[in-house]
């Protein structure tokens, strides 16, 4: 018969540890008992302070677990016990952060974070009581374990306390901890939480104070610290400007990808896709949406035309007399970007490669002279007419001339720094040019001269020989392939140089404009080469390369031309599909590549989809079903990014392959079937009507969730197809699902059939709706199996609840057949009928307000059911409609019948 305080004092002074633990657990209940008396509440809080000095760690840990609940109670009853938490509880939490027992420290840390998350600690208390203790615990002479835990708490509480407190109190000590030379555990904790701190303090503090520390952590001698840096790289990148992201963080990330530790490389490759996504720019991603959510290419097309018009004006300003090399180095670059936008921005099925793609790599003054002569050539929308001189392309002389001026040897992929081609070309091009000379019709020396070819071939052969022992490395393998292509191209150039000498000595008047400005044509080539050294572009050569077998048309179509992200990052991302990466980095690396591919595609924009097309096709045919499953779950998102035309050309074939894959892959396609099909053209969409039936067949017949998802998707697909298509193709599937063995599938199918009745009945003419109703009556209402007749009642109930039919139409087409089931021999059918009539049908205004023959028939049927021999039927026929929930009763009936 003790009072709450007396009972608390008795057990708190007990020598039994269990009794003192029980006191800690019952503190909240005690407070609730005495909450009306302010003095008793204060007395309980004072006893909590004495209990906090208990020598038993389990008692202290138990007390700390109750502190967040007690603090919440104090907050709710603040008028009666003001400042209770700040005075009595918070000092205990802060003191326990340095407790000798690990369990007590862990519980106090969890309690502190919970209190901060619920905003139960005043801002003043955070600054004066919490942060000073944490800073003291992270002092150099502090205990190692306590210091590590305190750093972790500081990092986790930063997002909760805000930017101001973090910058003033936490950030300076955090920067010191990043350079802790004695404890790598501290540096690892700092690296793991680096992204959170950056996101709190903002861009300026990140770039000025945190980035230098981040660079040190990324080069730490402990691989665990570098791995933590790789894992938080995306968050750090989000807190910096685009320039630092491109110039500094990209190079830093490349170092992590090539780290000696496999675990670091593994974490870096997992973060590569998210890091690339931080380069996204809405103005260049080509992404916009119509109101209904479908993608549109109107805005990107307008944007491209605006850029094209701007470049056309620039070409008008650059006349034939302009001989400044700088003008020609900028003019072709903008023109190349414009043509790339037109070439790769079209539909994926219509991506066209110019007849002489080498003219896209470098543009001589001939293009501008022709543009000044002919007004039609000033339209950049036509890439071929804007970029290629108007010469007779059928003439072998012009073809050879183009091949000599711009061969693949000088414009193959990214130039290798070890080969000093630029120096040799400049020495050769520095010779005086004679206008009367017949050896060079264009005023540009042929780069494929025997001396240059022999020297470079020798260097290429030596490099290939040195790199061959390291072919296991994917990067080295790619470099060897590029060198081999260059070697073949140089051999072809030497052969053509010897066989076409007489064609180069043709009279100059046959090509009047090709050498109109000899002073600018030579600097143009060197300027273009310098531009390629500074900004590598993957542009293939002309037809001579294809003839030599260096590059196939498919490779030329997939040329990696993009300037959204640093090319080195994209190259590393594309290499994630290399089989050797699975052996040297991570067996799941292809799955990580597939997971982040939509984000990378959105970053690059649909105009740069050609960079990812081959990688996507490789992933779609990966041997691991988990990789294909990942793509299947995201293909609808990628379709929104790419737009209608690219989707139809590149994604539809892969989508069709997924439809025939394993169930684990097909479920990804099925879950977003409506999202994908709505992006297709109506004709393409109708082709899938024939394949929907295949979803009824699964590898495992027990996989009922597959069929349930099919029913869910069919409900959404009703809006995409005409009434005739719905009746011809979707109706058989829906009726099949209504007879499924699993009740969950049948329940969704009833909803599907009711929505189908609604769509077909509102169509003009409503003959399809009447035919569907007649089929429901024939197949289910008169089914010899009682489960079929019960399904018919369920369908009628759903039609009534969702107002799928006007009540007058329901009374004509469905109600007569429904009422005949009152004489059914199976009680479960009559029970469901009683529920439907009493709890659903009679609630409709049509049957309440009008006295008609239909209402009289319903009342007579209910009266007959009230006198049924089955007690359950009598109960549900007599009960008031609002006294039970229809869905619960229906579910219980359905579950009891199977």
C-alpha positions in Angstrom: 0.0 0.0 0.0 2.9 2.3 -0.6 2.6 5.6 -2.5 4.3 5.7 -5.9 7.2 7.7 -4.4 7.5 5.3 -1.5 7.6 2.3 -3.7 10.2 4.1 -5.9 12.4 4.8 -2.8 12.0 1.3 -1.5 13.2 -0.5 -4.6 15.8 2.1 -5.6 17.6 1.4 -2.3 17.4 -2.4 -2.8 20.6 -4.4 -3.0 19.0 -6.6 -5.6 20.2 -5.5 -9.1 17.0 -6.7 -10.7 14.9 -4.5 -8.4 16.8 -1.4 -9.3 16.4 -2.3 -13.0 12.7 -2.5 -12.5 12.8 0.9 -10.9 14.4 2.3 -14.0 11.8 0.7 -16.2 8.9 1.9 -14.1 10.0 5.6 -13.9 7.7 6.7 -16.7 4.7 5.0 -15.2 5.5 6.6 -11.8 5.7 10.0 -13.5 2.3 9.5 -15.0 0.8 8.6 -11.7 2.0 11.8 -10.0 1.8 14.1 -13.0 -1.0 16.2 -11.3 1.3 17.2 -8.5 4.3 19.3 -9.6 6.2 18.6 -6.3 5.9 14.9 -6.8 7.1 15.1 -10.4 10.2 17.1 -9.3 10.8 14.5 -6.6 10.7 11.7 -9.1 13.2 13.6 -11.4 15.5 14.1 -8.4 15.5 10.4 -7.7 16.4 9.7 -11.3 19.6 11.8 -10.7 20.4 9.5 -7.7 19.7 6.4 -9.7 22.1 7.6 -12.4 24.9 7.2 -9.9 24.3 3.4 -9.6 27.4 1.3 -9.8 25.8 -1.4 -11.8 26.2 -0.8 -15.6 23.0 -2.6 -16.5 21.0 -0.3 -14.3 22.5 2.8 -15.9 21.9 1.4 -19.4 18.3 0.6 -18.5 17.9 4.1 -17.2 19.3 5.7 -20.3 16.9 3.6 -22.5 14.0 5.3 -20.7 15.3 8.8 -20.9 13.8 9.7 -24.4 10.4 8.5 -23.3 10.6 10.5 -20.0 11.8 13.6 -22.0 8.8 13.3 -24.3 6.5 13.1 -21.3 8.2 16.2 -19.8 7.7 18.1 -23.0 4.0 17.2 -23.1 3.6 18.3 -19.5 5.8 21.3 -19.8 3.5 23.8 -17.9 3.6 21.7 -14.7 7.3 20.8 -14.8 9.2 23.5 -16.8 12.9 23.0 -17.6 12.7 19.5 -16.2 14.6 17.9 -19.1 17.3 20.5 -19.3 17.9 20.5 -15.5 17.6 16.8 -14.6 17.9 14.6 -17.7 20.3 16.2 -20.2 23.3 16.3 -17.8 22.9 12.5 -17.3 22.9 11.9 -21.0 25.9 14.0 -21.6 27.8 12.5 -18.7 27.2 8.9 -19.9 28.8 9.7 -23.2 32.2 9.2 -21.4 31.1 6.3 -19.2 33.6 3.5 -18.7 31.1 0.9 -19.8 30.6 0.4 -23.5 26.9 -0.5 -23.2 26.1 2.6 -21.3 28.0 4.8 -23.8 26.1 3.2 -26.7 22.7 3.7 -25.1 23.5 7.3 -24.2 24.6 8.0 -27.8 21.4 6.5 -29.1 19.4 8.5 -26.6 21.1 11.8 -27.5 20.4 11.3 -31.2 16.8 10.3 -30.5 16.4 13.5 -28.4 17.9 15.6 -31.2 15.8 14.0 -33.8 12.6 14.7 -31.9 13.8 18.3 -31.2 13.5 17.8 -27.4 16.8 19.6 -26.7 16.8 23.4 -26.8 19.2 25.1 -29.1 20.9 26.9 -26.2 21.5 23.6 -24.5 23.0 22.1 -27.6 25.5 25.0 -27.8 26.3 25.2 -24.1 26.0 21.6 -22.8 26.3 19.1 -25.6 28.8 20.5 -28.1 31.4 21.5 -25.4 31.4 18.0 -24.0 31.8 16.4 -27.4 34.7 18.7 -28.3 36.3 17.8 -25.0 35.9 14.1 -25.7 37.7 14.5 -29.0 40.7 16.2 -27.5 44.1 14.6 -28.3 44.5 13.2 -24.8 41.1 11.5 -24.8 40.5 7.8 -24.7 40.7 6.3 -28.2 37.3 4.5 -28.1 35.6 7.6 -26.6 37.2 9.9 -29.2 36.0 7.7 -32.1 32.5 7.5 -30.8 32.4 11.2 -30.1 33.5 12.0 -33.6 30.7 9.8 -34.9 28.1 11.5 -32.7 29.3 15.0 -33.9 28.9 13.9 -37.5 25.5 12.4 -37.0 24.1 15.3 -35.1 25.3 17.9 -37.6 22.3 17.6 -39.9 20.0 17.9 -36.8 21.6 21.0 -35.3 21.9 23.0 -38.6 24.5 24.9 -40.5 25.2 27.6 -37.9 26.1 25.4 -35.0 28.0 23.0 -37.2 30.2 25.7 -38.8 30.9 27.4 -35.5 31.4 24.5 -33.1 31.7 21.2 -35.0 33.5 22.0 -38.2 36.9 23.2 -36.8 37.3 20.0 -34.6 36.1 17.8 -37.5 38.9 19.2 -39.7 41.4 18.5 -36.9 40.1 14.9 -36.6 40.5 14.3 -40.4 44.2 14.8 -39.8 44.5 12.6 -36.8 47.9 10.9 -37.4 47.7 8.5 -34.5 44.2 6.9 -34.9 43.1 5.7 -38.3 39.8 4.8 -36.8 39.0 8.5 -36.3 40.0 9.3 -39.9 37.8 6.5 -41.1 34.8 7.8 -39.2 35.5 11.3 -40.6 35.7 9.9 -44.1 32.5 7.9 -43.7 30.5 11.0 -42.6 32.3 13.5 -44.8 29.3 13.8 -47.2 26.9 14.6 -44.4 29.1 17.4 -43.1 29.5 18.9 -46.6 25.8 18.9 -47.2 25.2 20.7 -43.9 27.9 23.5 -44.2 27.3 24.3 -47.8 29.4 24.9 -50.9 31.7 27.7 -49.6 32.8 26.0 -46.4 33.2 22.7 -48.3 35.5 24.2 -50.9 37.5 26.3 -48.6 37.9 24.0 -45.5 36.8 20.5 -46.2 38.1 19.7 -49.7 41.8 19.9 -48.7 41.1 17.4 -45.9 39.1 15.2 -48.3 42.1 15.0 -50.7 44.3 13.9 -47.8 41.8 11.3 -46.7 41.5 9.9 -50.3 45.3 9.4 -50.3 45.4 7.9 -46.8 47.7 5.0 -46.3 44.9 2.9 -44.8 42.7 1.4 -47.4 39.6 1.5 -45.1 39.8 5.3 -45.1 40.1 5.5 -48.9 37.2 3.1 -49.2 35.0 5.3 -47.0 35.9 8.3 -49.1 34.8 6.4 -52.3 31.5 5.6 -50.7 30.6 9.2 -49.8 32.0 10.7 -53.0 28.6 11.6 -54.5 27.6 13.6 -51.4 30.8 15.5 -51.5 30.4 16.2 -55.2 26.9 17.6 -54.7 28.3 20.2 -52.3 30.8 21.7 -54.8 30.6 23.8 -57.9 30.6 22.4 -61.4 34.2 23.6 -62.1 35.7 21.9 -59.0 33.7 18.8 -59.7 35.1 18.6 -63.2 38.6 19.7 -62.7 39.6 18.3 -59.3 37.1 15.7 -58.1 37.1 13.8 -61.4 40.9 13.3 -61.3 40.7 12.3 -57.6 38.0 9.8 -58.3 40.1 8.3 -61.2 42.8 7.7 -58.6 40.4 5.8 -56.4 39.2 3.7 -59.3 42.8 2.6 -59.9 43.6 2.1 -56.2 45.9 -0.8 -55.4 43.2 -2.1 -52.9 40.5 -4.2 -54.5 38.0 -3.1 -51.8 38.7 0.6 -52.6 38.2 -0.1 -56.4 35.0 -2.0 -55.6 33.6 0.9 -53.6 34.7 3.4 -56.2 33.0 1.6 -59.1 29.8 1.3 -57.0 29.9 5.1 -56.6 30.9 5.9 -60.2 27.4 6.1 -61.5 26.1 8.3 -58.7 29.1 10.5 -59.1 28.5 10.9 -62.8 24.9 11.8 -62.0 26.1 14.9 -60.2 27.1 16.4 -63.5 23.5 16.5 -64.6 22.3 19.8 -66.1 18.6 20.2 -66.9 19.3 22.6 -69.8 21.4 20.0 -71.6 19.7 16.7 -70.7 17.0 17.1 -73.3 14.4 16.3 -70.7 10.9 17.8 -70.4 7.4 16.4 -69.8 3.9 17.0 -71.0 1.1 17.3 -68.5 0.2 13.6 -68.7 3.8 12.7 -67.9 4.9 11.6 -71.3 8.3 12.7 -72.6 8.5 15.3 -75.3 11.3 16.3 -77.7 9.8 19.7 -78.6 11.9 21.7 -76.3 15.2 20.0 -77.2 14.4 20.5 -80.9 13.8 24.2 -80.3 16.9 24.5 -78.3 18.9 22.8 -81.1 17.4 25.1 -83.7 18.3 28.1 -81.6 21.9 27.0 -81.3 21.9 26.2 -85.0 20.7 29.7 -85.9 23.3 31.3 -83.6 26.1 29.3 -85.3 24.7 30.2 -88.7 25.1 33.9 -87.8 28.7 33.3 -86.7 29.4 31.6 -90.1 28.1 34.7 -91.9 30.4 36.9 -89.9 33.4 34.7 -90.7 34.1 35.6 -94.3 36.5 34.1 -96.8 39.0 36.9 -96.0 39.2 36.0 -92.3 42.5 34.3 -91.9 42.9 34.2 -88.2 43.5 30.6 -87.0 41.6 31.3 -83.7 38.5 32.0 -85.7 38.7 28.7 -87.5 39.5 26.8 -84.3 36.3 28.1 -82.6 34.1 28.0 -85.7 34.5 24.3 -86.5 34.1 23.4 -82.8 30.7 25.0 -82.5 29.7 23.6 -85.8 30.8 20.1 -84.8 28.6 20.4 -81.7 25.7 21.6 -83.7 26.0 18.7 -86.2 26.4 16.2 -83.4 23.2 17.5 -81.9 21.4 17.1 -85.2 23.0 13.7 -86.0 22.5 12.1 -82.5 19.5 14.1 -81.4 17.2 12.5 -84.0 15.3 9.3 -83.4 17.5 6.3 -82.6 16.4 4.5 -85.7 17.4 7.4 -87.9 20.9 8.2 -86.6 22.8 9.0 -89.8 26.5 9.1 -90.3 27.7 11.6 -93.0 29.1 10.1 -96.2 32.5 11.5 -95.3 32.6 11.7 -91.5 36.1 12.9 -91.6 34.8 16.3 -92.6 33.0 16.4 -89.2 36.3 16.2 -87.4 38.1 19.2 -88.7 36.7 21.9 -91.0 39.0 23.8 -93.3 38.3 27.3 -94.6 36.6 25.7 -97.6 33.4 25.2 -95.6 33.2 28.9 -94.7 34.0 30.0 -98.2 31.3 27.9 -99.6 28.9 29.2 -96.9 29.7 32.7 -97.9 29.1 32.0 -101.6 25.9 29.9 -101.3 23.2 31.1 -99.0 21.7 27.6 -98.7 24.9 26.4 -97.0 24.3 28.7 -94.1 21.6 26.4 -92.7 23.2 24.3 -89.9 20.1 22.0 -89.8 21.5 20.2 -92.8 24.8 18.9 -91.4 26.1 17.7 -94.8 25.5 20.8 -96.7 26.7 23.0 -93.9 30.0 21.2 -93.2 31.1 19.7 -96.5 32.3 21.8 -99.5 30.2 21.6 -102.6 32.5 19.5 -104.7 31.7 16.6 -106.9 31.6 13.8 -104.4 31.6 11.2 -107.1 35.0 12.4 -108.3 37.8 10.1 -107.2 40.1 13.2 -107.0 37.9 14.8 -104.3 37.7 11.5 -102.3 41.4 11.0 -102.3 41.9 14.6 -101.4 39.6 14.3 -98.3 41.4 11.1 -97.3 44.8 12.7 -97.6 43.8 15.9 -95.6 41.8 14.2 -92.8 42.8 10.6 -92.5 42.1 8.5 -89.5 45.7 8.3 -88.3 45.6 11.9 -87.2 42.0 11.9 -85.8 41.7 8.4 -84.2 40.0 8.4 -80.8 42.1 10.0 -78.0 45.7 10.8 -79.1 48.3 8.9 -77.2 50.7 11.2 -75.5 53.8 9.0 -76.0 53.6 9.5 -79.8 54.8 13.0 -80.8 52.7 13.2 -83.9 51.9 16.9 -83.4 55.5 17.9 -83.4 56.2 16.0 -86.6 53.1 17.4 -88.3 54.0 20.9 -87.4 57.5 20.5 -88.7 56.1 19.2 -91.9 53.4 21.9 -92.2 55.9 24.6 -91.4 57.5 24.3 -94.9 56.7 27.2 -97.3 53.8 26.6 -99.5 53.9 27.6 -103.2 50.6 28.6 -104.8 52.0 27.3 -108.1 53.0 24.0 -106.7 51.2 21.0 -108.1 52.2 18.6 -105.4 49.5 19.8 -103.0 46.3 20.8 -104.5 44.9 22.1 -101.2 47.9 23.8 -99.9 48.2 21.2 -97.0 51.1 18.7 -97.1 49.9 15.1 -97.1 50.3 13.7 -93.6 50.9 10.2 -94.9 54.4 10.8 -96.3 56.7 7.9 -96.2 59.1 9.4 -93.6 56.3 10.1 -91.1 54.6 6.7 -91.8 57.7 4.7 -91.2 58.7 6.5 -88.1 55.2 6.3 -86.5 54.7 2.7 -87.5 58.0 1.8 -85.8 56.9 3.6 -82.6 53.4 2.0 -82.7 54.9 -1.5 -83.1 57.2 -0.9 -80.2 54.4 0.3 -77.9 52.1 -2.6 -78.8 55.0 -5.0 -78.1 55.6 -3.5 -74.7 51.9 -3.4 -73.7 51.1 -7.0 -74.8 52.3 -8.7 -71.5 49.8 -6.5 -69.6 46.7 -7.4 -71.7 44.8 -8.6 -68.5 44.2 -5.0 -67.6 41.1 -3.7 -69.5 42.6 -0.2 -69.9 45.7 -1.6 -71.4 43.7 -3.9 -73.7 41.7 -0.9 -75.0 44.9 1.0 -75.6 46.4 -1.8 -77.6 43.2 -2.0 -79.7 43.5 1.7 -80.4 47.2 1.4 -81.3 46.5 -1.5 -83.6 43.8 0.5 -85.4 46.2 3.4 -85.8 48.9 1.1 -87.2 46.5 -0.3 -89.8 45.4 3.2 -90.7 49.0 4.4 -91.2 49.7 1.4 -93.4 46.7 2.3 -95.6 47.8 5.9 -95.8 51.3 4.9 -97.0 49.7 2.6 -99.6 47.4 5.3 -100.9 50.2 7.8 -100.9 52.1 5.7 -103.3 49.2 4.7 -105.6 47.5 8.1 -106.0 50.3 10.5 -106.6 49.1 11.5 -110.1 45.7 12.4 -108.7 47.2 15.0 -106.4 48.8 16.9 -109.3 45.5 17.8 -111.0 45.0 21.4 -112.2 43.9 23.8 -109.5 41.0 25.2 -111.4 39.1 21.9 -111.0 38.7 22.7 -107.3 38.6 26.5 -107.2 37.7 27.0 -103.6 39.7 24.2 -101.9 42.9 26.3 -101.6 41.4 29.8 -101.6 43.1 30.6 -98.3 46.3 28.7 -98.0 47.5 30.7 -95.0 44.7 29.4 -92.8 44.4 25.8 -94.0 47.7 24.7 -92.4 47.1 26.2 -89.0 43.6 24.7 -89.0 44.9 21.2 -88.8 47.3 21.9 -86.0 44.7 23.9 -84.1 42.3 21.0 -84.4 44.9 18.6 -83.1 45.6 20.9 -80.2 41.9 21.1 -79.5 41.7 17.3 -79.5 44.6 17.1 -77.1 42.8 19.5 -74.7 39.3 18.0 -75.1 39.4 14.4 -76.3 36.6 13.5 -78.6 36.0 10.0 -79.9 35.6 10.8 -83.6 36.4 8.2 -86.2 37.9 8.7 -89.5 36.5 8.6 -93.0 35.8 5.8 -95.4 39.5 4.9 -95.7 39.4 3.5 -92.1 36.4 1.3 -92.8 38.0 0.0 -96.0 41.1 -0.9 -94.0 39.1 -2.8 -91.4 40.1 -0.4 -88.6 36.6 0.6 -87.6 33.3 -1.0 -88.6 30.1 1.1 -89.4 28.7 0.1 -86.0 31.7 1.4 -84.2 31.5 4.6 -86.1 27.8 4.9 -85.2 28.6 4.5 -81.6 31.4 7.1 -81.5 31.7 8.5 -78.0 31.1 12.2 -78.6 30.0 14.0 -75.4 31.1 16.9 -73.3 28.7 16.6 -70.3 31.1 14.6 -68.0 34.8 14.1 -68.1 35.5 11.5 -70.7 37.8 9.5 -68.4 34.8 9.0 -66.0 32.6 7.8 -68.8 35.2 5.4 -70.1 35.6 3.9 -66.7 31.8 3.5 -66.4 31.6 1.8 -69.8 34.4 -0.5 -68.8 32.3 -1.9 -66.0 30.8 -4.4 -68.5 34.2 -5.8 -69.2 34.4 -9.5 -68.0 37.8 -8.9 -66.6 36.4 -6.3 -64.2 34.3 -9.0 -62.5 37.5 -10.9 -61.8 39.7 -8.0 -60.7 37.1 -5.8 -59.0 33.7 -7.2 -58.1 31.6 -10.0 -59.3 28.6 -7.8 -58.9 30.1 -4.9 -60.9 27.7 -5.4 -63.9 24.7 -5.1 -61.6 26.0 -1.9 -60.1 26.5 -0.6 -63.7 22.9 -1.5 -64.6 21.5 0.0 -61.4 23.0 3.4 -62.1 22.5 3.5 -65.8 19.3 5.5 -65.9 20.9 8.2 -63.8 23.9 8.3 -66.1 21.6 8.4 -69.2 19.7 11.3 -67.7 23.0 13.1 -67.0 24.3 12.7 -70.5 20.9 13.5 -72.1 19.2 11.8 -74.9 21.5 13.5 -77.5 24.4 11.4 -76.0 22.5 8.1 -75.8 24.9 6.8 -78.5 27.6 6.7 -75.8 25.6 4.2 -73.7 23.8 2.2 -76.3 26.4 -0.5 -76.6 26.8 -0.8 -72.9 23.1 -1.1 -72.3 22.8 -3.9 -75.0 25.7 -5.7 -73.3 24.0 -5.5 -69.9 20.7 -6.7 -71.4 22.4 -9.9 -72.6 24.4 -10.5 -69.4 24.6 -14.0 -68.2 23.6 -13.0 -64.6 19.8 -12.8 -64.3 20.2 -10.2 -61.5 21.7 -7.8 -64.0 18.9 -8.3 -66.5 16.4 -8.0 -63.7 17.8 -4.7 -62.6 17.4 -3.4 -66.2 13.9 -4.7 -66.5 12.8 -2.8 -63.4 14.2 0.5 -64.7 13.5 0.2 -68.5 10.4 2.4 -68.1 12.4 5.2 -66.5 14.9 5.0 -69.2 12.2 5.2 -71.8 11.0 8.5 -70.3 14.5 9.8 -70.4 15.1 8.8 -74.1 11.8 9.8 -75.5 9.4 8.1 -77.9 11.7 7.6 -80.9 14.8 6.4 -79.2 12.6 4.1 -77.1 11.0 2.5 -80.1 14.4 2.0 -81.9 16.6 0.9 -79.0 14.6 -0.2 -76.0 11.7 -2.0 -77.6 13.9 -4.9 -78.8 15.4 -5.3 -75.4 12.0 -5.1 -73.8 10.8 -7.9 -76.1 13.7 -10.0 -74.9 12.8 -9.4 -71.3 9.3 -10.6 -72.0 10.7 -14.1 -72.8 13.2 -14.2 -70.0 13.0 -15.8 -66.6 10.2 -14.9 -64.3 12.6 -13.0 -62.0 13.3 -10.7 -65.0 9.8 -10.7 -66.4 8.3 -9.4 -63.1 10.4 -6.2 -63.5 8.8 -5.6 -66.9 5.4 -6.6 -65.7 5.4 -4.2 -62.7 5.8 -1.2 -65.0 4.1 -2.5 -68.1 1.7 0.4 -68.3 4.4 2.9 -67.7 6.4 1.6 -70.7 3.6 0.9 -73.1 2.1 4.4 -72.7 5.3 5.8 -74.2 5.0 3.9 -77.4 3.1 4.8 -80.5 -0.4 3.4 -80.7 0.5 1.0 -83.5 3.6 -0.3 -81.7 1.5 -0.6 -78.5 -1.1 -2.8 -80.1 1.6 -5.4 -81.0 1.8 -6.3 -77.3 -1.8 -7.3 -77.2 -0.9 -10.6 -78.6 1.8 -11.2 -75.9 -0.2 -10.4 -72.8 -1.6 -13.9 -72.8 1.9 -15.2 -72.2 2.1 -13.6 -68.8 -0.4 -16.3 -67.6 2.3 -18.9 -68.1 5.0 -18.9 -65.4 8.0 -21.0 -64.6 6.4 -21.9 -61.2 2.6 -22.2 -61.1 2.7 -21.3 -57.4 4.0 -17.9 -58.3 0.5 -16.3 -57.8 1.9 -12.8 -57.2 2.9 -12.7 -60.9 -0.7 -13.2 -61.9 -1.9 -10.7 -59.3 0.5 -8.1 -60.7 -0.8 -8.9 -64.2 -4.3 -8.1 -63.1 -3.1 -4.8 -61.5 -1.4 -3.8 -64.8 -4.4 -4.7 -66.9 -6.5 -2.3 -64.9 -4.1 0.5 -65.9 -3.9 -0.7 -69.5 -7.6 -0.3 -70.1 -7.1 3.4 -70.8 -4.5 2.7 -73.5 -6.6 0.5 -75.8 -9.8 0.9 -77.7 -13.0 -0.9 -76.6 -12.6 -3.4 -79.4 -9.0 -4.3 -78.3 -10.1 -4.5 -74.7 -12.9 -6.9 -75.6 -10.9 -9.0 -78.0 -7.6 -9.3 -76.1 -7.9 -8.3 -72.4 -11.3 -9.8 -71.7 -10.2 -13.4 -72.0 -7.3 -12.8 -69.7 -9.5 -11.1 -67.1 -12.1 -13.9 -67.1 -9.3 -16.4 -66.7 -7.9 -14.6 -63.7 -11.3 -14.4 -62.1 -11.2 -18.2 -61.9 -7.7 -18.3 -60.4 -7.0 -20.7 -57.6 -5.7 -18.0 -55.3 -8.2 -15.6 -53.7 -5.8 -12.6 -53.8 -5.6 -12.9 -57.6 -9.4 -13.3 -57.9 -10.0 -10.2 -55.7 -7.9 -8.0 -58.0 -9.5 -9.7 -61.0 -13.0 -8.7 -59.9 -11.9 -5.1 -59.8 -10.4 -5.6 -63.3 -13.7 -7.0 -64.7 -15.7 -4.2 -63.1 -13.5 -1.6 -64.7 -13.8 -3.4 -68.0 -17.6 -3.3 -67.7 -17.4 0.4 -67.1 -15.2 1.1 -70.1 -17.1 -1.0 -72.5 -20.5 0.2 -71.3 -19.5 3.9 -71.8 -18.2 3.2 -75.3 -20.2 3.9 -78.4 -22.0 1.7 -79.2 -22.2 -0.2 -75.9 -22.5 -3.6 -77.5 -19.2 -4.8 -76.2 -20.4 -4.0 -72.6 -23.6 -6.0 -73.1 -21.7 -8.9 -74.6 -19.3 -8.9 -71.6 -22.2 -8.9 -69.1 -23.8 -11.8 -70.9 -20.6 -13.7 -70.8 -20.2 -13.1 -67.1 -23.8 -14.4 -66.6 -23.1 -17.5 -68.7 -19.6 -18.4 -67.4 -20.0 -17.5 -63.7 -23.7 -16.8 -62.9 -24.7 -20.2 -64.2 -21.4 -22.0 -63.5 -21.9 -25.6 -62.3 -19.2 -25.0 -59.7 -20.3 -23.0 -56.6 -17.0 -21.0 -56.7 -17.9 -19.6 -60.1 -21.3 -18.5 -58.9 -19.7 -16.9 -55.8 -17.3 -15.1 -58.2 -20.3 -13.7 -60.0 -21.7 -12.2 -56.8 -18.3 -10.7 -56.0 -18.2 -9.1 -59.5 -21.7 -7.7 -59.0 -20.7 -6.3 -55.6 -17.7 -4.6 -57.1 -19.7 -3.1 -59.9 -22.2 -1.7 -57.4 -19.5 -0.3 -55.0 -17.5 1.4 -57.8 -20.5 2.7 -59.8 -19.3 1.0 -62.9 -22.9 0.8 -64.2 -25.8 3.1 -63.7 -28.2 1.5 -61.3 -31.0 1.3 -63.9 -28.7 -0.6 -66.3 -27.5 -2.8 -63.4 -31.1 -3.6 -62.6 -31.8 -4.7 -66.1 -28.6 -6.6 -67.0 -27.2 -8.1 -63.8 -29.7 -8.0 -61.0 -32.2 -10.6 -62.2 -29.4 -13.2 -62.5 -28.1 -12.1 -59.1 -31.4 -12.6 -57.4 -31.8 -16.1 -58.7 -28.9 -17.2 -56.6 -31.1 -16.8 -53.5 -32.1 -20.4 -54.1 -28.5 -21.7 -54.5 -27.8 -24.9 -52.8 -24.4 -23.8 -51.4 -24.7 -21.6 -48.2 -21.6 -19.6 -48.9 -23.1 -18.3 -52.1 -26.3 -17.3 -50.3 -24.3 -15.7 -47.5 -22.4 -13.5 -49.9 -25.6 -12.6 -51.7 -27.2 -11.5 -48.5 -24.3 -9.3 -47.7 -24.3 -7.8 -51.2 -28.0 -7.0 -51.2 -28.3 -5.8 -47.6 -25.0 -3.9 -47.2 -24.3 -2.7 -50.8 -27.3 -2.6 -53.1 -29.8 -1.1 -50.6 -27.5 1.8 -49.8 -27.8 3.1 -53.3 -30.1 6.0 -53.8 -31.8 4.3 -56.7 -33.3 1.7 -54.5 -34.0 4.0 -51.6 -35.9 6.8 -53.3 -37.9 5.1 -56.0 -40.6 2.5 -55.6 -40.1 0.2 -58.6 -40.5 -3.4 -59.5 -36.7 -3.8 -59.0 -36.9 -2.6 -55.4 -39.8 -4.9 -54.7 -37.8 -7.9 -56.1 -34.8 -7.1 -53.9 -37.0 -6.8 -50.8 -38.7 -10.1 -51.5 -35.3 -11.8 -52.0 -34.0 -10.4 -48.7 -37.1 -11.6 -46.9 -36.6 -15.1 -48.3 -33.0 -15.0 -47.2 -34.0 -13.9 -43.7 -36.0 -17.2 -43.4 -33.1 -19.3 -44.8 -32.3 -22.5 -43.0 -28.6 -21.4 -42.6 -28.0 -19.2 -39.6 -25.3 -17.2 -41.2 -27.5 -16.4 -44.2 -30.3 -15.2 -41.8 -27.8 -13.1 -39.8 -26.4 -11.2 -42.8 -29.8 -10.8 -44.4 -31.2 -9.2 -41.2 -28.3 -7.1 -40.1 -28.3 -3.3 -40.5 -26.1 -2.2 -43.4 -23.9 0.1 -41.2 -23.2 -2.4 -38.5 -20.4 -4.3 -40.3 -17.7 -3.6 -42.8 -18.4 -5.1 -46.1 -14.8 -5.7 -47.1 -13.9 -7.6 -43.9 -17.0 -9.8 -44.2 -16.3 -10.5 -47.8 -12.7 -11.4 -47.2 -13.6 -13.7 -44.4 -16.1 -15.5 -46.6 -13.6 -15.7 -49.4 -10.9 -17.1 -47.2 -13.2 -19.6 -45.6 -14.2 -21.1 -48.9 -10.8 -22.1 -50.2 
